[in-house]
Amino acid sequence: MLDMTLKKTGTLLIHEGHISVSGFEAAGASCRETAALAVLWAIGLLQRELTELVGQPGGGAVSIDLPPAVHAALGLPEPWDEEEDVNDD
């Protein structure tokens, strides 16, 4: 697997205990190996973003809000449609 490289990155979605990989291409790799490379790529990206996020205020490209298209694709309610859970202590 070490001699395989990603030629194209795509989308990796983690939702309700499942990981979906789409749009990735790898040279000399099977579908299973391409999925494994995509997961490794995502782990590296998440690690770099976490390092930037905790390293300085405003660091990293991590957002707490999903884009509306992702909400629609997953069949999730829009965030403003959900009731806010507020503690009134």
Phi and psi restraints in degrees (range 20) as a CNS / XPLOR table:
assign (resid 1 and name C) (resid 2 and name N)
       (resid 2 and name CA) (resid 2 and name C) 1.0 -69.8 20.0 2
assign (resid 2 and name N) (resid 2 and name CA)
       (resid 2 and name C) (resid 3 and name N) 1.0 -20.3 20.0 2
assign (resid 2 and name C) (resid 3 and name N)
       (resid 3 and name CA) (resid 3 and name C) 1.0 -90.7 20.0 2
assign (resid 3 and name N) (resid 3 and name CA)
       (resid 3 and name C) (resid 4 and name N) 1.0 4.9 20.0 2
assign (resid 3 and name C) (resid 4 and name N)
       (resid 4 and name CA) (resid 4 and name C) 1.0 -98.7 20.0 2
assign (resid 4 and name N) (resid 4 and name CA)
       (resid 4 and name C) (resid 5 and name N) 1.0 143.8 20.0 2
assign (resid 4 and name C) (resid 5 and name N)
       (resid 5 and name CA) (resid 5 and name C) 1.0 -134.7 20.0 2
assign (resid 5 and name N) (resid 5 and name CA)
       (resid 5 and name C) (resid 6 and name N) 1.0 149.5 20.0 2
assign (resid 5 and name C) (resid 6 and name N)
       (resid 6 and name CA) (resid 6 and name C) 1.0 -73.5 20.0 2
assign (resid 6 and name N) (resid 6 and name CA)
       (resid 6 and name C) (resid 7 and name N) 1.0 131.3 20.0 2
assign (resid 6 and name C) (resid 7 and name N)
       (resid 7 and name CA) (resid 7 and name C) 1.0 -95.7 20.0 2
assign (resid 7 and name N) (resid 7 and name CA)
       (resid 7 and name C) (resid 8 and name N) 1.0 -27.1 20.0 2
assign (resid 7 and name C) (resid 8 and name N)
       (resid 8 and name CA) (resid 8 and name C) 1.0 -148.9 20.0 2
assign (resid 8 and name N) (resid 8 and name CA)
       (resid 8 and name C) (resid 9 and name N) 1.0 133.6 20.0 2
assign (resid 8 and name C) (resid 9 and name N)
       (resid 9 and name CA) (resid 9 and name C) 1.0 -93.7 20.0 2
assign (resid 9 and name N) (resid 9 and name CA)
       (resid 9 and name C) (resid 10 and name N) 1.0 159.9 20.0 2
assign (resid 9 and name C) (resid 10 and name N)
       (resid 10 and name CA) (resid 10 and name C) 1.0 -139.6 20.0 2
assign (resid 10 and name N) (resid 10 and name CA)
       (resid 10 and name C) (resid 11 and name N) 1.0 -133.0 20.0 2
assign (resid 10 and name C) (resid 11 and name N)
       (resid 11 and name CA) (resid 11 and name C) 1.0 -121.0 20.0 2
assign (resid 11 and name N) (resid 11 and name CA)
       (resid 11 and name C) (resid 12 and name N) 1.0 134.3 20.0 2
assign (resid 11 and name C) (resid 12 and name N)
       (resid 12 and name CA) (resid 12 and name C) 1.0 -123.1 20.0 2
assign (resid 12 and name N) (resid 12 and name CA)
       (resid 12 and name C) (resid 13 and name N) 1.0 123.3 20.0 2
assign (resid 12 and name C) (resid 13 and name N)
       (resid 13 and name CA) (resid 13 and name C) 1.0 -121.1 20.0 2
assign (resid 13 and name N) (resid 13 and name CA)
       (resid 13 and name C) (resid 14 and name N) 1.0 127.7 20.0 2
assign (resid 13 and name C) (resid 14 and name N)
       (resid 14 and name CA) (resid 14 and name C) 1.0 -109.4 20.0 2
assign (resid 14 and name N) (resid 14 and name CA)
       (resid 14 and name C) (resid 15 and name N) 1.0 119.2 20.0 2
assign (resid 14 and name C) (resid 15 and name N)
       (resid 15 and name CA) (resid 15 and name C) 1.0 -152.4 20.0 2
assign (resid 15 and name N) (resid 15 and name CA)
       (resid 15 and name C) (resid 16 and name N) 1.0 126.4 20.0 2
assign (resid 15 and name C) (resid 16 and name N)
       (resid 16 and name CA) (resid 16 and name C) 1.0 49.6 20.0 2
assign (resid 16 and name N) (resid 16 and name CA)
       (resid 16 and name C) (resid 17 and name N) 1.0 47.5 20.0 2
assign (resid 16 and name C) (resid 17 and name N)
       (resid 17 and name CA) (resid 17 and name C) 1.0 79.4 20.0 2
assign (resid 17 and name N) (resid 17 and name CA)
       (resid 17 and name C) (resid 18 and name N) 1.0 6.7 20.0 2
assign (resid 17 and name C) (resid 18 and name N)
       (resid 18 and name CA) (resid 18 and name C) 1.0 -121.0 20.0 2
assign (resid 18 and name N) (resid 18 and name CA)
       (resid 18 and name C) (resid 19 and name N) 1.0 149.9 20.0 2
assign (resid 18 and name C) (resid 19 and name N)
       (resid 19 and name CA) (resid 19 and name C) 1.0 -117.9 20.0 2
assign (resid 19 and name N) (resid 19 and name CA)
       (resid 19 and name C) (resid 20 and name N) 1.0 123.0 20.0 2
assign (resid 19 and name C) (resid 20 and name N)
       (resid 20 and name CA) (resid 20 and name C) 1.0 -111.5 20.0 2
assign (resid 20 and name N) (resid 20 and name CA)
       (resid 20 and name C) (resid 21 and name N) 1.0 132.4 20.0 2
assign (resid 20 and name C) (resid 21 and name N)
       (resid 21 and name CA) (resid 21 and name C) 1.0 -118.8 20.0 2
assign (resid 21 and name N) (resid 21 and name CA)
       (resid 21 and name C) (resid 22 and name N) 1.0 131.1 20.0 2
assign (resid 21 and name C) (resid 22 and name N)
       (resid 22 and name CA) (resid 22 and name C) 1.0 -145.0 20.0 2
assign (resid 22 and name N) (resid 22 and name CA)
       (resid 22 and name C) (resid 23 and name N) 1.0 139.1 20.0 2
assign (resid 22 and name C) (resid 23 and name N)
       (resid 23 and name CA) (resid 23 and name C) 1.0 85.4 20.0 2
assign (resid 23 and name N) (resid 23 and name CA)
       (resid 23 and name C) (resid 24 and name N) 1.0 1.4 20.0 2
assign (resid 23 and name C) (resid 24 and name N)
       (resid 24 and name CA) (resid 24 and name C) 1.0 -85.2 20.0 2
assign (resid 24 and name N) (resid 24 and name CA)
       (resid 24 and name C) (resid 25 and name N) 1.0 144.9 20.0 2
assign (resid 24 and name C) (resid 25 and name N)
       (resid 25 and name CA) (resid 25 and name C) 1.0 -133.7 20.0 2
assign (resid 25 and name N) (resid 25 and name CA)
       (resid 25 and name C) (resid 26 and name N) 1.0 139.4 20.0 2
assign (resid 25 and name C) (resid 26 and name N)
       (resid 26 and name CA) (resid 26 and name C) 1.0 -134.0 20.0 2
assign (resid 26 and name N) (resid 26 and name CA)
       (resid 26 and name C) (resid 27 and name N) 1.0 142.4 20.0 2
assign (resid 26 and name C) (resid 27 and name N)
       (resid 27 and name CA) (resid 27 and name C) 1.0 -77.8 20.0 2
assign (resid 27 and name N) (resid 27 and name CA)
       (resid 27 and name C) (resid 28 and name N) 1.0 128.9 20.0 2
assign (resid 27 and name C) (resid 28 and name N)
       (resid 28 and name CA) (resid 28 and name C) 1.0 67.3 20.0 2
assign (resid 28 and name N) (resid 28 and name CA)
       (resid 28 and name C) (resid 29 and name N) 1.0 30.1 20.0 2
assign (resid 28 and name C) (resid 29 and name N)
       (resid 29 and name CA) (resid 29 and name C) 1.0 -127.9 20.0 2
assign (resid 29 and name N) (resid 29 and name CA)
       (resid 29 and name C) (resid 30 and name N) 1.0 146.4 20.0 2
assign (resid 29 and name C) (resid 30 and name N)
       (resid 30 and name CA) (resid 30 and name C) 1.0 -77.5 20.0 2
assign (resid 30 and name N) (resid 30 and name CA)
       (resid 30 and name C) (resid 31 and name N) 1.0 175.3 20.0 2
assign (resid 30 and name C) (resid 31 and name N)
       (resid 31 and name CA) (resid 31 and name C) 1.0 -60.5 20.0 2
assign (resid 31 and name N) (resid 31 and name CA)
       (resid 31 and name C) (resid 32 and name N) 1.0 -43.5 20.0 2
assign (resid 31 and name C) (resid 32 and name N)
       (resid 32 and name CA) (resid 32 and name C) 1.0 -63.3 20.0 2
assign (resid 32 and name N) (resid 32 and name CA)
       (resid 32 and name C) (resid 33 and name N) 1.0 -43.8 20.0 2
assign (resid 32 and name C) (resid 33 and name N)
       (resid 33 and name CA) (resid 33 and name C) 1.0 -66.9 20.0 2
assign (resid 33 and name N) (resid 33 and name CA)
       (resid 33 and name C) (resid 34 and name N) 1.0 -36.9 20.0 2
assign (resid 33 and name C) (resid 34 and name N)
       (resid 34 and name CA) (resid 34 and name C) 1.0 -63.5 20.0 2
assign (resid 34 and name N) (resid 34 and name CA)
       (resid 34 and name C) (resid 35 and name N) 1.0 -41.3 20.0 2
assign (resid 34 and name C) (resid 35 and name N)
       (resid 35 and name CA) (resid 35 and name C) 1.0 -62.1 20.0 2
assign (resid 35 and name N) (resid 35 and name CA)
       (resid 35 and name C) (resid 36 and name N) 1.0 -41.6 20.0 2
assign (resid 35 and name C) (resid 36 and name N)
       (resid 36 and name CA) (resid 36 and name C) 1.0 -64.0 20.0 2
assign (resid 36 and name N) (resid 36 and name CA)
       (resid 36 and name C) (resid 37 and name N) 1.0 -42.5 20.0 2
assign (resid 36 and name C) (resid 37 and name N)
       (resid 37 and name CA) (resid 37 and name C) 1.0 -63.2 20.0 2
assign (resid 37 and name N) (resid 37 and name CA)
       (resid 37 and name C) (resid 38 and name N) 1.0 -37.6 20.0 2
assign (resid 37 and name C) (resid 38 and name N)
       (resid 38 and name CA) (resid 38 and name C) 1.0 -63.8 20.0 2
assign (resid 38 and name N) (resid 38 and name CA)
       (resid 38 and name C) (resid 39 and name N) 1.0 -41.6 20.0 2
assign (resid 38 and name C) (resid 39 and name N)
       (resid 39 and name CA) (resid 39 and name C) 1.0 -65.5 20.0 2
assign (resid 39 and name N) (resid 39 and name CA)
       (resid 39 and name C) (resid 40 and name N) 1.0 -42.0 20.0 2
assign (resid 39 and name C) (resid 40 and name N)
       (resid 40 and name CA) (resid 40 and name C) 1.0 -62.0 20.0 2
assign (resid 40 and name N) (resid 40 and name CA)
       (resid 40 and name C) (resid 41 and name N) 1.0 -41.4 20.0 2
assign (resid 40 and name C) (resid 41 and name N)
       (resid 41 and name CA) (resid 41 and name C) 1.0 -59.9 20.0 2
assign (resid 41 and name N) (resid 41 and name CA)
       (resid 41 and name C) (resid 42 and name N) 1.0 -45.7 20.0 2
assign (resid 41 and name C) (resid 42 and name N)
       (resid 42 and name CA) (resid 42 and name C) 1.0 -65.0 20.0 2
assign (resid 42 and name N) (resid 42 and name CA)
       (resid 42 and name C) (resid 43 and name N) 1.0 -40.1 20.0 2
assign (resid 42 and name C) (resid 43 and name N)
       (resid 43 and name CA) (resid 43 and name C) 1.0 -60.9 20.0 2
assign (resid 43 and name N) (resid 43 and name CA)
       (resid 43 and name C) (resid 44 and name N) 1.0 -43.5 20.0 2
assign (resid 43 and name C) (resid 44 and name N)
       (resid 44 and name CA) (resid 44 and name C) 1.0 -62.5 20.0 2
assign (resid 44 and name N) (resid 44 and name CA)
       (resid 44 and name C) (resid 45 and name N) 1.0 -43.5 20.0 2
assign (resid 44 and name C) (resid 45 and name N)
       (resid 45 and name CA) (resid 45 and name C) 1.0 -62.5 20.0 2
assign (resid 45 and name N) (resid 45 and name CA)
       (resid 45 and name C) (resid 46 and name N) 1.0 -45.7 20.0 2
assign (resid 45 and name C) (resid 46 and name N)
       (resid 46 and name CA) (resid 46 and name C) 1.0 -62.0 20.0 2
assign (resid 46 and name N) (resid 46 and name CA)
       (resid 46 and name C) (resid 47 and name N) 1.0 -39.8 20.0 2
assign (resid 46 and name C) (resid 47 and name N)
       (resid 47 and name CA) (resid 47 and name C) 1.0 -63.8 20.0 2
assign (resid 47 and name N) (resid 47 and name CA)
       (resid 47 and name C) (resid 48 and name N) 1.0 -44.6 20.0 2
assign (resid 47 and name C) (resid 48 and name N)
       (resid 48 and name CA) (resid 48 and name C) 1.0 -63.9 20.0 2
assign (resid 48 and name N) (resid 48 and name CA)
       (resid 48 and name C) (resid 49 and name N) 1.0 -43.4 20.0 2
assign (resid 48 and name C) (resid 49 and name N)
       (resid 49 and name CA) (resid 49 and name C) 1.0 -66.4 20.0 2
assign (resid 49 and name N) (resid 49 and name CA)
       (resid 49 and name C) (resid 50 and name N) 1.0 -39.0 20.0 2
assign (resid 49 and name C) (resid 50 and name N)
       (resid 50 and name CA) (resid 50 and name C) 1.0 -63.6 20.0 2
assign (resid 50 and name N) (resid 50 and name CA)
       (resid 50 and name C) (resid 51 and name N) 1.0 -40.9 20.0 2
assign (resid 50 and name C) (resid 51 and name N)
       (resid 51 and name CA) (resid 51 and name C) 1.0 -59.8 20.0 2
assign (resid 51 and name N) (resid 51 and name CA)
       (resid 51 and name C) (resid 52 and name N) 1.0 -44.3 20.0 2
assign (resid 51 and name C) (resid 52 and name N)
       (resid 52 and name CA) (resid 52 and name C) 1.0 -68.4 20.0 2
assign (resid 52 and name N) (resid 52 and name CA)
       (resid 52 and name C) (resid 53 and name N) 1.0 -39.2 20.0 2
assign (resid 52 and name C) (resid 53 and name N)
       (resid 53 and name CA) (resid 53 and name C) 1.0 -63.0 20.0 2
assign (resid 53 and name N) (resid 53 and name CA)
       (resid 53 and name C) (resid 54 and name N) 1.0 -45.7 20.0 2
assign (resid 53 and name C) (resid 54 and name N)
       (resid 54 and name CA) (resid 54 and name C) 1.0 -84.1 20.0 2
assign (resid 54 and name N) (resid 54 and name CA)
       (resid 54 and name C) (resid 55 and name N) 1.0 -14.7 20.0 2
assign (resid 54 and name C) (resid 55 and name N)
       (resid 55 and name CA) (resid 55 and name C) 1.0 -76.1 20.0 2
assign (resid 55 and name N) (resid 55 and name CA)
       (resid 55 and name C) (resid 56 and name N) 1.0 -27.8 20.0 2
assign (resid 55 and name C) (resid 56 and name N)
       (resid 56 and name CA) (resid 56 and name C) 1.0 -160.0 20.0 2
assign (resid 56 and name N) (resid 56 and name CA)
       (resid 56 and name C) (resid 57 and name N) 1.0 151.2 20.0 2
assign (resid 56 and name C) (resid 57 and name N)
       (resid 57 and name CA) (resid 57 and name C) 1.0 -60.5 20.0 2
assign (resid 57 and name N) (resid 57 and name CA)
       (resid 57 and name C) (resid 58 and name N) 1.0 133.0 20.0 2
assign (resid 57 and name C) (resid 58 and name N)
       (resid 58 and name CA) (resid 58 and name C) 1.0 77.7 20.0 2
assign (resid 58 and name N) (resid 58 and name CA)
       (resid 58 and name C) (resid 59 and name N) 1.0 6.6 20.0 2
assign (resid 58 and name C) (resid 59 and name N)
       (resid 59 and name CA) (resid 59 and name C) 1.0 -78.8 20.0 2
assign (resid 59 and name N) (resid 59 and name CA)
       (resid 59 and name C) (resid 60 and name N) 1.0 154.7 20.0 2
assign (resid 59 and name C) (resid 60 and name N)
       (resid 60 and name CA) (resid 60 and name C) 1.0 81.4 20.0 2
assign (resid 60 and name N) (resid 60 and name CA)
       (resid 60 and name C) (resid 61 and name N) 1.0 169.4 20.0 2
assign (resid 60 and name C) (resid 61 and name N)
       (resid 61 and name CA) (resid 61 and name C) 1.0 -114.3 20.0 2
assign (resid 61 and name N) (resid 61 and name CA)
       (resid 61 and name C) (resid 62 and name N) 1.0 41.3 20.0 2
assign (resid 61 and name C) (resid 62 and name N)
       (resid 62 and name CA) (resid 62 and name C) 1.0 -96.4 20.0 2
assign (resid 62 and name N) (resid 62 and name CA)
       (resid 62 and name C) (resid 63 and name N) 1.0 131.1 20.0 2
assign (resid 62 and name C) (resid 63 and name N)
       (resid 63 and name CA) (resid 63 and name C) 1.0 -120.6 20.0 2
assign (resid 63 and name N) (resid 63 and name CA)
       (resid 63 and name C) (resid 64 and name N) 1.0 144.0 20.0 2
assign (resid 63 and name C) (resid 64 and name N)
       (resid 64 and name CA) (resid 64 and name C) 1.0 -84.2 20.0 2
assign (resid 64 and name N) (resid 64 and name CA)
       (resid 64 and name C) (resid 65 and name N) 1.0 -14.8 20.0 2
assign (resid 64 and name C) (resid 65 and name N)
       (resid 65 and name CA) (resid 65 and name C) 1.0 -105.6 20.0 2
assign (resid 65 and name N) (resid 65 and name CA)
       (resid 65 and name C) (resid 66 and name N) 1.0 136.7 20.0 2
assign (resid 65 and name C) (resid 66 and name N)
       (resid 66 and name CA) (resid 66 and name C) 1.0 -83.9 20.0 2
assign (resid 66 and name N) (resid 66 and name CA)
       (resid 66 and name C) (resid 67 and name N) 1.0 144.7 20.0 2
assign (resid 66 and name C) (resid 67 and name N)
       (resid 67 and name CA) (resid 67 and name C) 1.0 -61.8 20.0 2
assign (resid 67 and name N) (resid 67 and name CA)
       (resid 67 and name C) (resid 68 and name N) 1.0 148.2 20.0 2
assign (resid 67 and name C) (resid 68 and name N)
       (resid 68 and name CA) (resid 68 and name C) 1.0 -53.9 20.0 2
assign (resid 68 and name N) (resid 68 and name CA)
       (resid 68 and name C) (resid 69 and name N) 1.0 -35.4 20.0 2
assign (resid 68 and name C) (resid 69 and name N)
       (resid 69 and name CA) (resid 69 and name C) 1.0 -64.1 20.0 2
assign (resid 69 and name N) (resid 69 and name CA)
       (resid 69 and name C) (resid 70 and name N) 1.0 -34.2 20.0 2
assign (resid 69 and name C) (resid 70 and name N)
       (resid 70 and name CA) (resid 70 and name C) 1.0 -70.4 20.0 2
assign (resid 70 and name N) (resid 70 and name CA)
       (resid 70 and name C) (resid 71 and name N) 1.0 -42.0 20.0 2
assign (resid 70 and name C) (resid 71 and name N)
       (resid 71 and name CA) (resid 71 and name C) 1.0 -56.1 20.0 2
assign (resid 71 and name N) (resid 71 and name CA)
       (resid 71 and name C) (resid 72 and name N) 1.0 -47.1 20.0 2
assign (resid 71 and name C) (resid 72 and name N)
       (resid 72 and name CA) (resid 72 and name C) 1.0 -64.8 20.0 2
assign (resid 72 and name N) (resid 72 and name CA)
       (resid 72 and name C) (resid 73 and name N) 1.0 -44.1 20.0 2
assign (resid 72 and name C) (resid 73 and name N)
       (resid 73 and name CA) (resid 73 and name C) 1.0 -63.6 20.0 2
assign (resid 73 and name N) (resid 73 and name CA)
       (resid 73 and name C) (resid 74 and name N) 1.0 -34.2 20.0 2
assign (resid 73 and name C) (resid 74 and name N)
       (resid 74 and name CA) (resid 74 and name C) 1.0 -89.0 20.0 2
assign (resid 74 and name N) (resid 74 and name CA)
       (resid 74 and name C) (resid 75 and name N) 1.0 -5.9 20.0 2
assign (resid 74 and name C) (resid 75 and name N)
       (resid 75 and name CA) (resid 75 and name C) 1.0 71.3 20.0 2
assign (resid 75 and name N) (resid 75 and name CA)
       (resid 75 and name C) (resid 76 and name N) 1.0 27.1 20.0 2
assign (resid 75 and name C) (resid 76 and name N)
       (resid 76 and name CA) (resid 76 and name C) 1.0 -89.6 20.0 2
assign (resid 76 and name N) (resid 76 and name CA)
       (resid 76 and name C) (resid 77 and name N) 1.0 149.4 20.0 2
assign (resid 76 and name C) (resid 77 and name N)
       (resid 77 and name CA) (resid 77 and name C) 1.0 -69.3 20.0 2
assign (resid 77 and name N) (resid 77 and name CA)
       (resid 77 and name C) (resid 78 and name N) 1.0 150.0 20.0 2
assign (resid 77 and name C) (resid 78 and name N)
       (resid 78 and name CA) (resid 78 and name C) 1.0 -64.3 20.0 2
assign (resid 78 and name N) (resid 78 and name CA)
       (resid 78 and name C) (resid 79 and name N) 1.0 146.7 20.0 2
assign (resid 78 and name C) (resid 79 and name N)
       (resid 79 and name CA) (resid 79 and name C) 1.0 -58.1 20.0 2
assign (resid 79 and name N) (resid 79 and name CA)
       (resid 79 and name C) (resid 80 and name N) 1.0 -31.3 20.0 2
assign (resid 79 and name C) (resid 80 and name N)
       (resid 80 and name CA) (resid 80 and name C) 1.0 -78.2 20.0 2
assign (resid 80 and name N) (resid 80 and name CA)
       (resid 80 and name C) (resid 81 and name N) 1.0 -8.0 20.0 2
assign (resid 80 and name C) (resid 81 and name N)
       (resid 81 and name CA) (resid 81 and name C) 1.0 -88.8 20.0 2
assign (resid 81 and name N) (resid 81 and name CA)
       (resid 81 and name C) (resid 82 and name N) 1.0 -13.8 20.0 2
assign (resid 81 and name C) (resid 82 and name N)
       (resid 82 and name CA) (resid 82 and name C) 1.0 -86.2 20.0 2
assign (resid 82 and name N) (resid 82 and name CA)
       (resid 82 and name C) (resid 83 and name N) 1.0 147.5 20.0 2
assign (resid 82 and name C) (resid 83 and name N)
       (resid 83 and name CA) (resid 83 and name C) 1.0 -76.3 20.0 2
assign (resid 83 and name N) (resid 83 and name CA)
       (resid 83 and name C) (resid 84 and name N) 1.0 138.7 20.0 2
assign (resid 83 and name C) (resid 84 and name N)
       (resid 84 and name CA) (resid 84 and name C) 1.0 -80.5 20.0 2
assign (resid 84 and name N) (resid 84 and name CA)
       (resid 84 and name C) (resid 85 and name N) 1.0 131.9 20.0 2
assign (resid 84 and name C) (resid 85 and name N)
       (resid 85 and name CA) (resid 85 and name C) 1.0 -91.1 20.0 2
assign (resid 85 and name N) (resid 85 and name CA)
       (resid 85 and name C) (resid 86 and name N) 1.0 102.9 20.0 2
assign (resid 85 and name C) (resid 86 and name N)
       (resid 86 and name CA) (resid 86 and name C) 1.0 -118.6 20.0 2
assign (resid 86 and name N) (resid 86 and name CA)
       (resid 86 and name C) (resid 87 and name N) 1.0 133.4 20.0 2
assign (resid 86 and name C) (resid 87 and name N)
       (resid 87 and name CA) (resid 87 and name C) 1.0 -85.0 20.0 2
assign (resid 87 and name N) (resid 87 and name CA)
       (resid 87 and name C) (resid 88 and name N) 1.0 123.3 20.0 2
assign (resid 87 and name C) (resid 88 and name N)
       (resid 88 and name CA) (resid 88 and name C) 1.0 -103.8 20.0 2
assign (resid 88 and name N) (resid 88 and name CA)
       (resid 88 and name C) (resid 89 and name N) 1.0 56.3 20.0 2
